[in-house]
Amino acid sequence: MSKCLETMFNEILFKNPVISASGTFGFGREYEAFYDLEKLGGLCTKGLTLEPKAGNKGIRLWETPAGLMNSIGLENPGIDAFIKNEWPHLKDVNTVTIINVGGKDEESYLKAIEKLNAVDAQLIELNISCPNVKAGGMAYGIKATTAGDITKKVVELSKHPVMVKLSPNGDAISEIALACEIAGAKGISLINTLQGMAIDYKKKSAVFNNLYAGLSGPAVKPIALRMTHQVCQAVTIPVMAMGGISTWEDALEFIMAGATCIQMGTMNFNNPMAPVEMIEGLEIYCQKEGLSNISEIRGII
């Protein structure tokens, strides 16, 4: 592969800007049956919490005409089990490993980060869409003040650079992104899923036990693209974009909007080979356009 897709995200070198999104890729093992994970620019783990989580009961996935709704509930084995059982495998994969971290409160975030200081991952993706108990259960990431506060505390404790993953369901997302940058974040990722609802008219009931669930897939792309552009205009740190990215053309649009890297999520379920096809498509585009590097078209909009 040529170096036309090599991408610097802060001080981290990615062989290409295509990364698997958290929550859709597990820890990568399932996809090794389809291709060599080292072809990816990076791999973002399933969201991890300090303690193991069994996840939500009832229906967890529900297809929509142009996307997918999920109510997984952050099911994961916990930090200790990840370090023991998954990290030994991941550390030997020659690509950038991003560890996604969530929490139920400030203490659990910080304890999780402290434990992860023991591994040599390249980047932490801080999921601040989790509930802030002290703020009445609202997500940390829907207000600039709470987002900045938790980011600052995590950055001060973490031995790894921290990228903050933003929710699209709060206040002005560019203000939240700027607060995270001021607090010391080395990057921003967005968007997390949009809150939605599904009703089964045959059963005359809500589909999900929690009533509301997260919407992802092609349906959210225009919103994700707009928010990516807004955040890229507001911050000086690099942005990793996601939200309905299905093809290399989609990825290109987000890069033109200012994103440094992109994450592919829902499409992994539909077409496991999609990330590899995207990488190949971007490389062909660079060759046809005579670009020495994909960064030449970044932020042209």
Secondary structure as UniProt FT lines:
FT   HELIX           3..5
FT   STRAND          7..9
FT   TURN            10..11
FT   STRAND          12..14
FT   STRAND          18..20
FT   TURN            22..23
FT   TURN            26..27
FT   HELIX           29..33
FT   HELIX           37..39
FT   STRAND          42..44
FT   STRAND          61..64
FT   TURN            65..66
FT   STRAND          67..70
FT   HELIX           79..81
FT   HELIX           82..86
FT   HELIX           87..90
FT   TURN            91..92
FT   STRAND          96..101
FT   HELIX           106..116
FT   TURN            117..118
FT   STRAND          123..127
FT   HELIX           133..135
FT   TURN            136..137
FT   HELIX           140..142
FT   HELIX           144..157
FT   STRAND          162..165
FT   HELIX           173..182
FT   TURN            183..184
FT   STRAND          187..190
FT   STRAND          194..197
FT   STRAND          199..200
FT   TURN            201..204
FT   STRAND          205..206
FT   TURN            209..210
FT   STRAND          212..216
FT   HELIX           218..220
FT   HELIX           221..234
FT   STRAND          239..241
FT   HELIX           248..256
FT   TURN            257..258
FT   STRAND          261..264
FT   HELIX           267..270
FT   TURN            272..273
FT   HELIX           274..289
FT   HELIX           294..297
FT   TURN            298..299
//
